[in-house]
Amino acid sequence: MQNTETEVEETSLGHFLRKTRVNQGLDLQAISDETKISPKNLQSIEDGDFSALPAEAFTRGFYSLYAKTLSLDTGEVLKRYEQEKENHPDYQAPPATPPGSMAKQVGTMAERPAGMPFSFFGLIFFFLLAFGALICWYFSWNPATFLSERLRTFQQPQTEQILETTSNPSPQKPLFEITQVKKKRKKTQIQTT
């Protein structure tokens, strides 16, 4: 047991993962199909080529999935990955951000958005419009028909006045109509007596 632990510590993590994969009789394509990690990234993991791997969060996830697929302890694999990455000559630690600039970034994240009042008024307008539409639907009232009728009645008296003045030029009734009315009155009076 002691011999295998020293052997694991002497080899690189990528070499150890490759050796474990081969001992289990798996090829890179089988691991790729199971973990959905591209064969190119798997090859970079086995070669220890940290510069060819994606961002840190993805790389840690890849190592973790690869370890689970090979039935290895993911904590130990990630620990070895961190150690090898820090000891790698091309590794550059991310620059530490000073607390002041971090606080400024967090402070701007907590501010209320500038477009809030406009969206609030737009939301109120939308709800009023929806409420009005619901009321119109409930009472079966069509505002377009209502406006159309109002406009017609607004225009109608003017057109009637124009028609009356053109069809009847004199405001007095014709003599023929007056005599007809008088005859009818006499007939009704005679019949009633």
Buried (B, 14 or more C-beta within 10 A) or exposed (E): EEEEEEEBEEEEBBBBBBBBBEEEEBEBEEBBEEBEBEEEBBBBBBEBBBEEBEEEEEBBBBBBBBBBBBEBEBEEBBEBBEEBBEEEEEEEEEEEEEEEEEEEEEEEEEEEEEEEEEEEEEEEEEEEEEEEEEEBEEEEEEEEEEEEEEEEEEEEEEEEEEEEEEEEEEEEEEEEEEEEEEEEEEEEEEEEE
